[in-house]
Amino acid sequence: MSFSLPFKYITADELAEIIKSKPASALKDFAVVDVRDSDFAGGNIVSALNYPSDTFHATVDELVKKLEPVPKVIFHCALSQARYIELFLGPKAARIYAEIRAQQVPNPSTAQQVYVLRDGFSGFQSKFRHDPELIEKFNKYYHD
């Protein structure tokens, strides 16, 4: 029995390249969905949408509608590990989103690829925390 995930992984460097590419723009060419809860206040990837894990099930329908025309959707939590997919919220949210989208948008106008940020926000901020084009509102209190 083979099991395939409804998403692919993307590295911090690949995401940084997407964000910095011109004329790529958030919510037109890509969307970053951050499912962290209160730790979102300690900084985030520029233009990230915060859909906290504790309310994700209640808001996923809205998110599917909002992101319907976006070709790349990148999910992350603090770590975005897949070994225990149900424990790490980035991969779990990406899976739920992809399943709901397949139900609600059977004939999408735009093909969409769903990604999970490898190593999550922790990995991304450790590499790019000093780059204001990539990270905003960073507070080291939350991350050191």
C-alpha positions as CSV (number, residue, x, y, z in Angstrom):
1,M,0.0,0.0,0.0
2,S,1.5,3.3,-1.0
3,F,0.7,6.6,0.7
4,S,1.2,9.8,-1.1
5,L,1.1,13.2,0.5
6,P,-1.0,15.9,-1.1
7,F,1.9,18.4,-0.8
8,K,5.6,18.7,-1.6
9,Y,8.3,20.2,0.5
10,I,10.0,23.5,-0.2
11,T,13.3,24.7,1.4
12,A,13.9,28.1,3.1
13,D,16.1,29.1,0.2
14,E,13.5,28.2,-2.4
15,L,10.8,30.2,-0.5
16,A,13.2,33.2,-0.1
17,E,13.7,33.1,-3.9
18,I,10.0,33.1,-4.5
19,I,9.4,36.0,-2.1
20,K,12.2,38.1,-3.5
21,S,11.4,37.4,-7.2
22,K,10.0,40.2,-9.2
23,P,7.3,40.5,-10.3
24,A,6.0,37.7,-8.0
25,S,3.5,39.0,-5.5
26,A,1.7,37.6,-2.5
27,L,-1.8,36.3,-3.1
28,K,-1.3,36.5,-6.8
29,D,1.6,34.2,-7.5
30,F,2.0,32.6,-4.1
31,A,0.7,32.6,-0.5
32,V,2.4,31.7,2.7
33,V,0.1,30.3,5.4
34,D,1.4,30.3,8.9
35,V,-0.5,28.0,11.3
36,R,1.3,28.9,14.5
37,D,-0.8,30.2,17.3
38,S,0.5,32.9,19.8
39,D,4.1,32.6,18.6
40,F,3.1,34.4,15.4
41,A,3.4,37.6,17.4
42,G,7.2,36.9,17.6
43,G,7.7,37.5,13.9
44,N,6.6,36.1,10.6
45,I,7.5,35.6,7.0
46,V,6.7,38.8,5.1
47,S,3.1,38.7,3.8
48,A,2.2,35.5,5.6
49,L,-1.4,34.8,6.4
50,N,-2.0,33.6,10.0
51,Y,-4.5,30.9,10.2
52,P,-3.8,29.5,13.7
53,S,-4.0,25.7,14.2
54,D,-6.5,26.0,17.0
55,T,-9.1,27.5,14.7
56,F,-7.9,26.1,11.4
57,H,-10.8,23.6,10.9
58,A,-13.3,26.5,11.4
59,T,-11.5,28.8,8.9
60,V,-10.2,26.4,6.2
61,D,-13.3,26.8,3.9
62,E,-12.6,30.6,3.9
63,L,-8.9,30.0,3.2
64,V,-9.7,27.7,0.2
65,K,-12.0,30.4,-1.3
66,K,-9.4,33.1,-0.7
67,L,-6.6,31.2,-2.2
68,E,-8.5,29.5,-5.1
69,P,-6.6,31.4,-7.9
70,V,-3.2,31.2,-6.2
71,P,-0.8,28.8,-8.0
72,K,1.6,28.1,-5.0
73,V,0.4,27.8,-1.4
74,I,3.1,27.3,1.2
75,F,2.2,26.1,4.7
76,H,4.3,26.1,7.8
77,C,4.2,25.9,11.6
78,A,7.2,26.3,13.9
79,L,9.0,23.1,12.7
80,S,6.9,21.6,9.9
81,Q,8.2,18.1,10.4
82,A,6.4,15.2,8.7
83,R,7.7,12.2,10.8
84,Y,4.6,12.5,13.0
85,I,2.4,14.2,10.5
86,E,-0.6,14.5,12.9
87,L,1.6,16.2,15.6
88,F,3.2,18.8,13.4
89,L,0.7,21.4,12.4
90,G,2.1,22.7,9.1
91,P,1.9,19.3,7.3
92,K,-1.4,18.5,8.9
93,A,-2.9,21.9,7.8
94,A,-1.5,21.4,4.3
95,R,-3.2,18.0,4.1
96,I,-6.5,19.2,5.4
97,Y,-6.4,22.3,3.0
98,A,-5.6,20.1,0.0
99,E,-8.4,17.7,0.8
100,I,-11.0,20.4,1.4
101,R,-9.9,22.2,-1.8
102,A,-10.3,19.0,-3.8
103,Q,-13.9,18.7,-2.5
104,Q,-14.8,22.4,-2.9
105,V,-13.0,23.2,-6.2
106,P,-13.4,20.1,-8.3
107,N,-12.6,22.0,-11.5
108,P,-10.1,24.7,-10.5
109,S,-9.5,27.6,-12.8
110,T,-5.9,27.6,-11.7
111,A,-3.7,24.6,-11.0
112,Q,-2.4,24.8,-7.5
113,Q,0.6,23.2,-5.8
114,V,0.6,22.9,-2.0
115,Y,3.9,23.0,-0.2
116,V,5.2,22.7,3.3
117,L,8.2,24.7,4.4
118,R,10.9,22.3,5.4
119,D,12.1,23.1,9.0
120,G,9.2,25.5,9.4
121,F,9.5,29.1,10.7
122,S,12.3,28.1,13.0
123,G,14.6,27.1,10.2
124,F,13.5,30.0,8.0
125,Q,14.1,32.6,10.7
126,S,17.4,31.2,11.8
127,K,18.6,31.7,8.2
128,F,16.9,35.0,7.3
129,R,16.0,36.8,10.5
130,H,18.1,39.8,9.6
131,D,16.5,40.2,6.1
132,P,13.5,42.6,6.3
133,E,12.4,41.5,2.8
134,L,11.8,38.1,4.3
135,I,11.0,38.4,8.0
136,E,8.9,41.1,9.7
137,K,8.2,41.9,13.4
138,F,10.9,39.6,14.6
139,N,11.3,39.3,18.3
140,K,14.2,37.1,19.4
141,Y,12.5,36.6,22.8
142,Y,10.2,34.1,21.0
143,H,13.0,32.3,19.2
144,D,16.2,32.2,21.2
